[in-house]
């Protein structure tokens, strides 16, 4: 049997790497740019909020658009927009122009995960999806690792503008490979009939009629995903946008010395992402139901985040790096399983739309949390107790995942709690003939 699906997974991995490389540049250059443009913590939080707001709007737009245009064209459009926006930061020489470029970047980057998860639903059988999603989401970690490895050097050597230009150009390189290599499995000449049969293993007939958003919003399965994204996405955004500033203020690191601790933290996330996907896939292979395997893996990840609440007792930088590494890795393992629940429970034609709805919820949470973070840090900075402000935020981060897991279990529809081997949403997409009645039963 051919294994071309893993080459597709590699393409998705590299796209996600570029996605996070581009968005991380501003956070790494924050200490430099806030001096040049006289930004306060609140000003910077507004830049984060604008990115999140446009990201949320983009998810609503691109989630549906990708389902209509198809994965290949929809993904290409997304990366074209965000790569142009990334390069455009180099031309920004005022806070207002930075706000515009952050908005455009958020709009384009919002399509990454709806398109990637849709591609996974097209190219992988259910038992391999969590692992595939774990691999592609590990690209977030690699992007976050590459950024501190190259951005400070580019900024110090060629100026901060060069950091935005070089990272932005990588998207155009990926786009060439995407247009050359990607097709849906049934139209691809490079896969064998055996691999095509493997990909379609366990699939049910796809619905012929389009399901409207109001129907998807009446499904409790949609709200389970929305809850998980709303409560936990803001924690990851905080780690991306504020960790450079945290290490700079807490441990007196300058731009040239920020790279190593950040690289260690983000390197751990690659391990967590793949491990989280492997764990639930392994449990399914051992005979567990899909639902039980995903729930167990997410509970393990939620518990692994809890130690970050001890931040106030840590005075050694590398001990703090270890705690942050564990929390960031657990987040990625959580996300690998949370994303996969959409491919598990919805037909392929609806995956990007549901991803868009949940992603929008995560972005709304990502808008609210940075505003709170900015106000808290500004308050304690005025009192010369900035570290106390960070400690309070880390406590909130620690409990968010366990709270999300409990709420998701309470919201989960009873029809998802099936015995092993029985058909239903816990074991595959919603059958087309049951979409409307399912919405009525669970709404």
N, C-alpha and C positions, 0 to 999 in steps of 0.2 A: 504494500500500500504506500502510495506517495504521501509526503508530509508537508505539502505546500502550505497548509494552514498555519504552520509555525513561521513561515516567512511573512505571511500577512500579519501575524502577531508581532514580528520584529518591526514591521513598518509602523504599526500602531504604537509600539514602545518608543520608537524614535520621534514620532510626532508629539507624544506626550512629554518626552524629554525637552524638545524645543519649546513646547508650550510653557513649561515651568522655567526654563532658562530665560525666556523673554520677560516673564512677569517678575522674576526675582531681581532683575538688574536695579530697579529703583530702590528696593529695600537695602541692597548692598551699598548703593551710593548715597543713602540717606544722610550719614554724617557729613559728607562732603557737600551735597546739594542744599541741606538745610542751612549751612553757613553761607553759601553763595546766594541763596534766595531768601534767607532770613525766615525760614519756616519754624513755627512753634510745633509742639506735639499735636495740638489741635489742627493746625494747617495740614500736617502730614496725614492725620486721620481722615481729613476731607478728601485727600487724594485716594486713599484706600476706599473710602465710601463711594466715590464716583466710579472707580473701577468695579466695585461690587454691584452698584446700581445698573451700570451698562451690561455687566455680566448677566445679571438677572433678566434684564430685558432681552438680551441676546439669546438666552436659553429659551424663552418663550417663543422667539422668532425662529431660531435655528432648529429647535427640537422638532417643530412641525415641518419646517422647510426641508430638513434632511430626510424625513419620512416621505416627502413628496418628490424631491429631486433624486433621491437615491444616495447611497453612502459615498460613492466615488465623487460625484459632482458636489455634493453638499460639503464633504470634508475639504475638498480643494478650495472652495469658496471661503470657508472659515480661515484656513491657514494663509490664504492670500491677504485677507483683511488684517489679520493680526500681525503678519510679518511687515506689512507696510506701516502699521501703527508703531511697531517696535522701532523701526528705523526712524520714524518721524519724531521720536523723542529727542533725537540729536538736534533737531531744528527748534526745539522748545527753549525759549529764553525768558519765560515769565511763568508765574504760578498758573495763570489762566491757560496758557498754551500746554503746560503739563497736564492740567485737568482735562483738556480736550483729547490729548493723546492717550491718557489713561482710559478715558471713556471708549475711544475707538479700539484700544487693545482689549478691553474687557468684552466688547461686543464680538470681536472676532474669536477670542479664545473660548468663549462660551460654547462654541460648537464642538470642541474637541471630544469631550466625554460622551455626549449623545451619539456622535458619529462613530466613536471607537467602540462603544458598547453595542451599537447596532451591528457593526462589522463582526464583533465576536458572536452575536446571536446568529449571524448568517454563516459563519465559518467554523463554529465549534459545536459539538454535541454537548448536552447539558452537563455531563459528568466531567468535562474538561473546561467549562466556561470559567469557573472560579480561578483556576490556575492561569488561564489565558489573561483574565482581567488582572490577576495579581502581577503578572509579568508586565503588562502594559502600564499599570499604575505605578510600577517601580520606576518607570520613566520620570515620574514626578520627582523621585528621589535623585535620580541621576542628573536631571536638570538642575535641581537644587545644589548638587555637589559641584557640577561643572561651573555654575555661576560664581561661587566664591573662589574657585580655582583660577578663573580667567578674568572676571570682571574687574577686580581691584588692580590686577596687573595692567590690563588694557587702559583703565582710567589713569593710573599713575604714569604710564609710559606715553600714551597718545592723547590723553584727555578723556573726560567722561563721555563726550559725544561718540568717540570710537567704540565704547562699550556697547552702546545701543545699536550702532550700525552693524558691527560684526555679528552680534547675536541675532539681529533681525534677518540678516542674509541667509542664515542656515535654513529658514523656512522655505526659501525658494529652491534650495538644493533638494530638500525632501519632496517638494511638489513634483519635481521631474521624475523621481522614482515612483511616486504614487500613481501618476498618470500612466506610467509604463507598465506597472506590475499588477494593479488592482482590477479585478473583475469579481462578480458574484460567482460562487462555486459552480452553479449550473452552466455558466457561460465561459468558464476558464479552461483553457486548453492544457494547462500544466498539471491538473490533478487527475488521478486515476478514478475509475468507476468505484473501486473499493474505498478510496478516501471519501468520495461523494456520498456513498452509502453510510460510511461511518459518521460523517457530519450530520446527516439527516436522521440518525438513529434516535428513535423515541419521539420524533417530532409529530405533532398533530396537524391536521389540515389548517391552513391559514385562512382567516376570514376574508371574504371577498369584498364586503362593504367596509368603508372607512368608519371608524368609531370616533365620535366627536369628543371634545374635551369634557363636556359636561357629563358624559357617560364615564369617562376615566376618573373624574373627580368624585363620582358617586361610589367608586370602588374603595373599600377599606384598604385593600392592598396598596393602592396609590398613596393613601395617607400614612401607612406604615413607612413607606419610603420617604415621604415628605418630612415626617417627624425625625427620622434618623439624620437626614441631611440638614434640617434646620438647626438642630442642637449640636451637631459635631463639626460641620464644615467651618464655622467661625474659629474653631480651635486651630485648625490647620492654617487658615489665613493669618492668624496671630503668629504662629510659628514662622511663617514665611516672611511677613512684613515687619515684625518687631524683634526677632531674635538678634539680628545684627546690632540693633540699637541697644538691646539688653546687654549683650556681651561688652559692647563699647562702654556703657555707663557702669555696669556692675564690676567689671574686671579691668577697666581702663585700657582696652585694646584699641589701637588705631586701625586705619583702613588696611594696612599691609599685614596686620596680625589677626584679622578677623577670619581669614579663610580657613585655617586648620580646624578650630572647634566647630565651625559651621559644616565643614565637609564631613566631619565625624558624625554629627547629628543626622545629616541627610543621607549619609552612606547607610546608617542603620535602618532608615526607612525602606531602602531597597530590600533588605532582608525581611523586614516585617511584611511588606507587600506580598512577596512571593510565598512566605511562610503562611500567611493568612489564607491565601488562595489554595495552597497545597493542603492545609489542614482540613478544610471543609471537603475538598475533593477526595482526600484520603478517607474521611469518615463515610462519604457516600460510597466509595469503593468497598468499604468494610460492611456495607449493608444498611447504613443509616438512611433515613428518609432525607430528601433534599432539605426540607424545612428544618428538621432537627439539626442537621449538620451545619447549616448556615447560622442558626441561633447559637449553637454551642461555640462556634468559632468566634462570633462577635462578642459573646460573653467573656471569653478568654481575653480578647483584646481590650475590652472595657476595664477589666480588672488590672491589666498591665499598665494602664494610664494612671491609676490611683497614686503611685509613689511620687508623682510630680507635686503633690500637695505638700511635700516635705521641703520645698525649696527654701523656706525661711530658715531652715536649720543648716543649710549648706553654705559654707564659706570658701570651699575649694573649687576652682573652676572646673577641673576635670571630673569631679564627682557630679557637679551640676550638668556637665556635658553628658555623663552617663544616664542621668535621670531623663534629660530631654531626649536623648537617643531612644530610650525605651518607650517614652510616650509617643514620639513621632513614628517609631516603627509600628507601635500598636495601632495608631490612627490609620496607617496605610493598610494594615491587615484587616482592620474594621471596614475600610472603604472597599477593599477588594471583594468582600462578601456582600456588603450592602449594595454595591453596583450590580452584582450578579443576581440578586433577587429579582431585579427588573426583567432580565433575560429569562429567568426561571418562570415567572408568573404572567408574562404578557406575550402575545404574538409578536413576531419579528416586525410586523408593519407598525406596531405601536410603541416599540422600545424607545426610539428617540423622543417621541412625544412625552412619554412618562419620565424619561430622564430629564427632559426640559422642565417639566413641572417640579420634580424634586430638586433639580439643580437651582431653579429659581428660589425655592424655599431656602436652600442653603445659602444663596447669595443674599437674600433678605436678612437671614441671621448674620451673614458676614458684613452687612451694612450696619446693623445694630451694635454688634459687639465691638468693632473698631471705634465707634463713637464713644462707647462706655470706656474702652481702654484709653482713648485719648484724654477723656475727662478725668479718669482716675489718675493717670500718670501726671497730667498737668497739675492736679490738686496736690499730690504728694511731692512733686518736684518743687512747688512753691514752699512746701514745708521742709524741704531738704531731706525728704524721706522717700526718695524715688524707689528704692529697693523694696520698701514696704508695699508700695503700689503694685509692683510686679508680683510680689508674693501673694497678694489677694487675687490677682488675675490667675495665677497658677493653680490656686485652690479651685476656682471656678472651672478651669480646664480639666482638673482631675475628676470632678464628679459628673461632668457633662455626658460622658459615654455611658456610664451605668444608668443615669437617669433616662437617657434616650432608649437604652435597651429595655428597661422596665416599661416605659410608655409604649414602645413598639409592640411588646408582648400583649399589653392590654388592648391595643387597637386591632391586633391581628384577627381577621375573621375566623369564626369557628371552623369553616370549611377548609381552612389551611391545616388544621390539626388532624391529619389523616394517618391511618396506620401505614406502616411500610408496605410499599408495593401497590397501594391503591391509587387509582387515577384521580387527577384533580389539579387545581392550581399549584399545590405544593410540589407537584411532580412534573409540571409542564405548563405551556401556555394555556390561556383560557380558550376552551373550544369555541369556534366561531358561532355555533348555534346557541351558546350560553352567555354571550357577552351581555346582551340586553337584560336577560333574566337575572344574571349574576349581579349586575348593577342594582336591580330592584331589590334583590334579596339582601345585599350588603349595604345599601345606601342608607 
